[in-house]
Amino acid sequence: MSDLELQEIPLNASDWKYSGEGNMKIVFTYTGPEPSLNNWLLQLNKGEESSTLAAQLERRRDARTFSTLVVGPLIGRQYILEQRLVRVPHEFLSLLSERTQSRPAHRTHTNIDVDQGVGVLVPNMLAESSVTVELKPKWGFLPQSSSIAPANSVKHRVCRYCMHQHLKHKTPSKLCPLDLYSSTPNRINRALDALAESPQNNLRVFVNGVMTDTAHVEWSELKRVLVHILLKEQILVRLQRLQRELDVLDIEGVFPVYERAVECGVGANEPSVDDWVEAVGLFQTQMERSDKQVVLEYLLSMVLKDVSVMIMIEKWPVENGEMPEYKVAVVDTEPKKLAKMARYRDLSQDIVDNYLKLHPHPSSQKQCYE
């Protein structure tokens, strides 16, 4: 690893405008005079990071490589955004943190990590004169694994997201992600309306680079364009297929395999980038799967269940009902950790137990359809 990978760029806090954030990252749009930074976003971590600059750089580099060489070959390299790793000084970050007064109230409990030394530049998907929709489609299939215990057979009928809503929220969303993943326009429309009614963390809309409520856009027209793009690109259909093929056993079947791999020593350490690249190659060749391969495929499925799909529609609003130019990207592609396998098992069971407690009789349970 070389510091040459870490670019030095001119950084003035007044040249960057807050654009939005998620649970772990916060994003700024460049508004200054430097031509080389036009059409780029600066992505920074939130919270606190105590590691050295070298460790941070290695982690960012590995995440970039994972996105390019692991996720890209699965979903299509055309959907992966370029990433430039840049040095971000403490003073710049402190000044930038002071300029983020327009953040949503529910996000202000965590701030920019002013001690991080590495930021990431990505192409601007929040351009002026455009509307950008960020979808987090979540889990897209009903598991049919024979490893699922009879007591948990509700998993075969009610999708993970719909059950999880009852654990996370007092008033569950009307969204069923299986509608969004379908190839039926009416179902996709229904899913988009449910997202607009209760976006949670699964829908964000940006107009001219500024996050806004769906009430402030021509929602029916935006839906029409989104449905067209989703059906044309088939990116959600691809995600659904990969999620299913990478997670054949469900966590109930995978976890014993993981425990066996740990006992044999092959699952004791977190996978390297080379391990991930090898796992994708073995998956694509459909070779007989080792315990290590089964576990890594499951973690890859978990990555794809948590990505976001960004759709930038240029020159909004559209004129005369024409279809506009657009760009689609898949983001939030960070690898999942082996250390979370027990957490995945426990959360899965908690979701099922809670749902069955609220809906003990099959007649009161929802039926989801792929």
C-alpha positions as CSV (number, residue, x, y, z in Angstrom):
1,M,0.0,0.0,0.0
2,S,1.4,3.4,-0.9
3,D,0.4,7.0,0.2
4,L,0.4,7.7,-3.6
5,E,-3.1,6.2,-3.5
6,L,-4.1,9.1,-1.2
7,Q,-4.7,12.2,-3.4
8,E,-4.1,15.7,-2.2
9,I,-6.8,18.1,-3.3
10,P,-7.5,21.8,-2.5
11,L,-10.0,21.8,0.4
12,N,-11.9,24.8,1.6
13,A,-14.9,24.1,3.8
14,S,-16.8,27.0,2.2
15,D,-16.7,25.2,-1.1
16,W,-18.7,22.2,0.1
17,K,-22.4,22.0,0.6
18,Y,-24.2,19.5,2.8
19,S,-26.2,17.1,0.6
20,G,-27.4,14.3,2.8
21,E,-26.4,11.4,5.1
22,G,-27.2,7.9,6.2
23,N,-26.4,6.0,9.4
24,M,-22.7,5.8,8.8
25,K,-21.8,8.4,6.2
26,I,-22.4,12.0,5.4
27,V,-22.1,13.6,1.9
28,F,-21.1,17.0,0.6
29,T,-21.4,18.5,-2.9
30,Y,-18.6,20.6,-4.3
31,T,-19.5,24.2,-5.2
32,G,-16.1,25.8,-5.5
33,P,-14.0,27.1,-8.4
34,E,-11.6,24.0,-8.9
35,P,-12.6,22.4,-12.3
36,S,-11.2,19.0,-11.3
37,L,-13.6,18.7,-8.4
38,N,-16.7,19.7,-10.4
39,N,-19.3,16.8,-10.5
40,W,-17.8,15.1,-7.5
41,L,-19.2,14.4,-4.0
42,L,-17.2,14.0,-0.9
43,Q,-18.2,11.1,1.3
44,L,-17.1,11.2,5.0
45,N,-17.5,8.9,7.9
46,K,-19.6,9.8,11.0
47,G,-18.9,8.8,14.5
48,E,-15.3,8.3,15.8
49,E,-12.5,6.4,14.2
50,S,-9.4,5.7,16.4
51,S,-7.2,3.9,13.8
52,T,-4.1,5.2,12.2
53,L,-4.1,6.9,8.8
54,A,-2.4,3.8,7.2
55,A,-5.1,1.5,8.6
56,Q,-7.9,3.9,7.4
57,L,-6.4,4.0,3.9
58,E,-6.1,0.3,3.8
59,R,-9.7,-0.1,4.9
60,R,-11.0,2.4,2.3
61,R,-8.9,0.8,-0.4
62,D,-10.2,-2.7,0.4
63,A,-13.8,-1.3,0.4
64,R,-13.1,0.2,-3.1
65,T,-11.6,-3.0,-4.4
66,F,-14.5,-5.0,-2.9
67,S,-17.0,-2.8,-4.7
68,T,-15.1,-3.0,-8.0
69,L,-13.9,-6.6,-8.1
70,V,-16.5,-8.4,-6.0
71,V,-19.9,-6.6,-6.3
72,G,-19.2,-5.3,-9.8
73,P,-18.9,-8.7,-11.5
74,L,-22.1,-9.8,-9.8
75,I,-24.4,-7.0,-10.6
76,G,-22.7,-5.3,-13.5
77,R,-19.6,-3.1,-13.4
78,Q,-21.5,-0.3,-15.1
79,Y,-23.4,0.2,-11.9
80,I,-20.3,0.7,-9.7
81,L,-19.1,4.3,-9.1
82,E,-15.5,5.3,-9.3
83,Q,-13.9,6.1,-5.9
84,R,-11.0,8.5,-5.3
85,L,-9.3,8.4,-1.9
86,V,-8.3,11.8,-0.7
87,R,-6.6,13.3,2.4
88,V,-8.9,15.3,4.6
89,P,-7.2,17.4,7.3
90,H,-8.6,17.8,10.8
91,E,-9.0,21.6,10.4
92,F,-11.0,21.2,7.2
93,L,-13.3,18.6,8.9
94,S,-13.8,20.8,11.9
95,L,-14.9,23.7,9.8
96,L,-17.1,21.5,7.6
97,S,-18.8,20.1,10.7
98,E,-19.7,23.6,11.8
99,R,-21.4,24.2,8.4
100,T,-23.8,21.3,8.7
101,Q,-26.6,23.2,10.4
102,S,-29.3,22.0,7.9
103,R,-29.1,18.4,8.9
104,P,-32.4,16.5,9.8
105,A,-33.0,16.5,13.6
106,H,-32.9,12.7,13.8
107,R,-29.4,12.6,12.3
108,T,-27.7,15.1,14.7
109,H,-26.8,12.5,17.4
110,T,-23.7,11.6,15.4
111,N,-21.4,14.0,13.7
112,I,-18.5,14.0,11.2
113,D,-15.5,12.2,12.5
114,V,-13.1,15.1,12.5
115,D,-10.1,12.8,13.2
116,Q,-10.5,10.7,10.1
117,G,-7.7,11.2,7.6
118,V,-9.2,9.7,4.5
119,G,-12.3,10.8,2.5
120,V,-13.8,9.4,-0.6
121,L,-14.7,11.3,-3.8
122,V,-17.4,9.7,-5.9
123,P,-19.2,11.0,-9.1
124,N,-22.0,13.4,-8.3
125,M,-25.3,11.6,-8.6
126,L,-27.1,14.7,-7.1
127,A,-26.5,17.2,-10.0
128,E,-28.3,20.5,-10.6
129,S,-31.4,20.4,-12.8
130,S,-31.9,16.8,-12.0
131,V,-33.9,14.6,-9.6
132,T,-32.2,11.7,-7.9
133,V,-34.1,8.8,-6.2
134,E,-32.2,6.6,-3.7
135,L,-33.9,3.3,-3.1
136,K,-32.9,0.7,-0.5
137,P,-34.9,-2.3,-1.7
138,K,-33.8,-4.7,1.0
139,W,-34.6,-8.5,0.9
140,G,-36.2,-9.6,-2.3
141,F,-37.4,-13.2,-1.9
142,L,-39.1,-15.7,0.2
143,P,-36.7,-18.4,1.4
144,Q,-37.6,-22.0,0.7
145,S,-34.7,-23.7,2.4
146,S,-35.5,-27.1,4.0
147,S,-33.2,-26.0,6.8
148,I,-35.8,-23.7,8.2
149,A,-37.4,-25.2,11.3
150,P,-41.1,-26.1,11.1
151,A,-41.7,-23.6,14.0
152,N,-40.3,-20.9,11.7
153,S,-42.2,-21.9,8.6
154,V,-43.8,-18.4,8.5
155,K,-40.6,-17.4,6.7
156,H,-41.9,-19.2,3.6
157,R,-45.0,-17.0,3.5
158,V,-44.1,-13.6,5.0
159,C,-41.0,-11.8,3.7
160,R,-38.2,-10.7,6.1
161,Y,-38.9,-7.0,5.6
162,C,-42.6,-7.2,6.4
163,M,-41.9,-9.3,9.6
164,H,-39.1,-7.0,10.6
165,Q,-41.3,-3.9,10.4
166,H,-43.3,-5.2,13.4
167,L,-40.1,-5.4,15.5
168,K,-38.8,-2.0,14.5
169,H,-41.9,0.2,14.3
170,K,-45.1,0.6,16.1
171,T,-46.9,1.4,12.8
172,P,-45.4,-0.8,10.1
173,S,-44.9,0.4,6.6
174,K,-47.3,-0.8,3.9
175,L,-44.4,-1.6,1.7
176,C,-43.7,-5.2,0.7
177,P,-40.3,-5.2,-1.1
178,L,-41.4,-8.1,-3.2
179,D,-43.7,-5.7,-5.0
180,L,-40.8,-3.5,-5.8
181,Y,-38.7,-6.4,-7.1
182,S,-41.5,-7.6,-9.3
183,S,-41.7,-7.0,-13.1
184,T,-45.4,-5.8,-12.8
185,P,-45.9,-2.1,-13.2
186,N,-48.9,-2.0,-10.9
187,R,-47.0,-3.7,-8.1
188,I,-44.0,-1.4,-8.5
189,N,-46.3,1.6,-8.4
190,R,-47.8,0.2,-5.2
191,A,-44.4,-0.2,-3.6
192,L,-43.3,3.3,-4.6
193,D,-46.5,4.8,-3.1
194,A,-45.9,2.9,0.1
195,L,-42.3,4.2,0.2
196,A,-43.5,7.7,-0.3
197,E,-46.0,7.4,2.5
198,S,-43.4,6.0,4.9
199,P,-39.9,6.4,3.5
200,Q,-38.0,5.4,6.7
201,N,-34.4,4.8,5.4
202,N,-35.6,3.1,2.2
203,L,-36.4,6.1,0.0
204,R,-34.7,9.5,-0.4
205,V,-35.5,12.0,-3.1
206,F,-33.1,14.9,-4.1
207,V,-34.2,17.7,-6.4
208,N,-31.3,19.9,-7.7
209,G,-29.0,18.2,-5.2
210,V,-31.2,19.0,-2.2
211,M,-33.1,16.2,-0.3
212,T,-36.8,16.9,-0.3
213,D,-40.1,15.3,0.5
214,T,-42.0,13.4,-2.2
215,A,-44.9,15.9,-1.6
216,H,-42.7,18.6,-3.3
217,V,-42.2,16.7,-6.6
218,E,-44.6,15.6,-9.3
219,W,-44.8,12.2,-7.7
220,S,-47.1,10.6,-10.3
221,E,-44.8,11.7,-13.1
222,L,-41.7,10.6,-11.2
223,K,-43.2,7.2,-10.5
224,R,-43.9,6.8,-14.2
225,V,-40.3,7.4,-15.1
226,L,-39.0,5.2,-12.2
227,V,-41.1,2.3,-13.3
228,H,-39.9,2.6,-16.8
229,I,-36.3,2.7,-15.7
230,L,-36.6,-0.2,-13.3
231,L,-38.3,-2.4,-15.9
232,K,-35.7,-1.5,-18.5
233,E,-32.6,-1.9,-16.4
234,Q,-33.8,-5.0,-14.6
235,I,-31.3,-4.1,-11.8
236,L,-33.8,-5.2,-9.1
237,V,-34.5,-8.5,-10.9
238,R,-30.8,-9.1,-10.9
239,L,-30.4,-8.3,-7.3
240,Q,-33.3,-10.6,-6.4
241,R,-31.8,-13.5,-8.3
242,L,-28.4,-13.0,-6.8
243,Q,-29.8,-12.7,-3.2
244,R,-31.6,-15.9,-3.6
245,E,-28.8,-17.9,-5.3
246,L,-26.2,-16.8,-2.8
247,D,-28.5,-17.6,0.2
248,V,-29.8,-21.1,-0.6
249,L,-29.8,-22.4,3.0
250,D,-31.1,-19.4,5.0
251,I,-29.2,-18.4,8.2
252,E,-30.7,-21.5,9.9
253,G,-28.8,-23.7,7.5
254,V,-25.7,-21.5,7.1
255,F,-24.9,-21.0,10.7
256,P,-24.1,-24.7,11.5
257,V,-21.8,-24.6,8.4
258,Y,-20.2,-21.5,9.7
259,E,-19.6,-23.1,13.1
260,R,-18.0,-26.1,11.4
261,A,-15.8,-23.9,9.3
262,V,-14.6,-22.1,12.5
263,E,-13.8,-25.4,14.2
264,C,-11.7,-26.4,11.2
265,G,-9.9,-23.1,11.2
266,V,-11.1,-21.8,7.8
267,G,-13.7,-19.4,9.2
268,A,-11.6,-18.0,12.1
269,N,-10.4,-14.9,10.3
270,E,-12.2,-12.2,8.4
271,P,-11.9,-12.8,4.6
272,S,-9.4,-10.9,2.6
273,V,-10.2,-9.2,-0.7
274,D,-8.6,-12.1,-2.5
275,D,-10.9,-14.5,-0.6
276,W,-14.0,-12.5,-1.8
277,V,-12.7,-12.4,-5.4
278,E,-12.2,-16.2,-5.3
279,A,-15.7,-16.7,-3.8
280,V,-17.3,-14.8,-6.7
281,G,-15.4,-16.8,-9.2
282,L,-16.4,-20.1,-7.6
283,F,-20.0,-18.9,-7.4
284,Q,-20.1,-18.0,-11.1
285,T,-18.6,-21.4,-12.1
286,Q,-21.2,-23.3,-10.0
287,M,-18.5,-25.6,-8.6
288,E,-19.1,-27.8,-5.5
289,R,-19.1,-25.5,-2.5
290,S,-16.8,-25.9,0.5
291,D,-18.0,-24.7,4.0
292,K,-16.0,-21.5,3.5
293,Q,-17.7,-20.9,0.2
294,V,-21.2,-21.4,1.6
295,V,-20.5,-18.9,4.3
296,L,-18.9,-16.3,2.0
297,E,-21.8,-16.6,-0.4
298,Y,-24.3,-16.0,2.4
299,L,-22.4,-12.8,3.4
300,L,-22.4,-11.7,-0.2
301,S,-26.1,-12.1,-0.2
302,M,-26.3,-10.0,2.9
303,V,-24.3,-7.3,1.1
304,L,-26.8,-7.3,-1.8
305,K,-29.7,-7.2,0.7
306,D,-28.4,-3.9,2.1
307,V,-27.3,-2.0,-1.0
308,S,-28.9,1.2,-2.3
309,V,-29.9,1.9,-5.9
310,M,-29.5,5.5,-7.0
311,I,-31.3,6.7,-10.1
312,M,-30.4,10.2,-11.4
313,I,-32.9,11.6,-13.9
314,E,-31.4,14.4,-15.8
315,K,-33.1,17.6,-16.8
316,W,-36.1,17.3,-14.5
317,P,-39.0,17.9,-15.0
318,V,-39.4,15.9,-18.2
319,E,-41.2,17.5,-21.1
320,N,-44.1,16.1,-23.1
321,G,-44.0,12.8,-21.3
322,E,-40.7,11.8,-22.9
323,M,-38.3,9.5,-21.2
324,P,-35.3,11.5,-20.0
325,E,-31.6,10.6,-19.9
326,Y,-30.7,8.8,-16.6
327,K,-27.9,7.1,-14.7
328,V,-28.2,4.2,-12.3
329,A,-25.6,3.3,-9.6
330,V,-25.5,0.8,-6.8
331,V,-23.9,2.1,-3.6
332,D,-23.5,1.0,0.0
333,T,-21.6,-2.1,-1.1
334,E,-19.3,-2.6,1.9
335,P,-18.5,-6.2,2.8
336,K,-20.2,-7.9,5.8
337,K,-18.2,-9.5,8.6
338,L,-17.9,-13.1,9.7
339,A,-18.0,-11.8,13.3
340,K,-21.7,-10.8,12.7
341,M,-22.9,-14.3,11.9
342,A,-24.2,-14.9,15.4
343,R,-26.0,-11.5,15.3
344,Y,-27.6,-12.5,12.0
345,R,-28.9,-15.7,13.5
346,D,-30.2,-14.1,16.6
347,L,-31.9,-11.2,14.8
348,S,-33.6,-13.6,12.3
349,Q,-35.0,-15.5,15.2
350,D,-36.1,-12.4,17.1
351,I,-37.9,-11.2,14.0
352,V,-39.8,-14.4,13.6
353,D,-40.6,-14.8,17.3
354,N,-41.9,-11.2,17.5
355,Y,-44.1,-11.7,14.5
356,L,-45.5,-15.0,15.7
357,K,-46.2,-13.4,19.1
358,L,-48.2,-10.6,17.4
359,H,-49.8,-12.9,14.8
360,P,-49.9,-16.5,16.2
361,H,-52.6,-17.8,13.9
362,P,-51.9,-18.3,10.2
363,S,-55.3,-16.6,9.4
364,S,-53.9,-13.3,10.8
365,Q,-50.6,-13.5,9.1
366,K,-49.7,-11.6,5.9
367,Q,-49.1,-13.5,2.7
368,C,-46.3,-12.1,0.5
369,Y,-45.9,-13.0,-3.1
370,E,-42.9,-12.9,-5.4
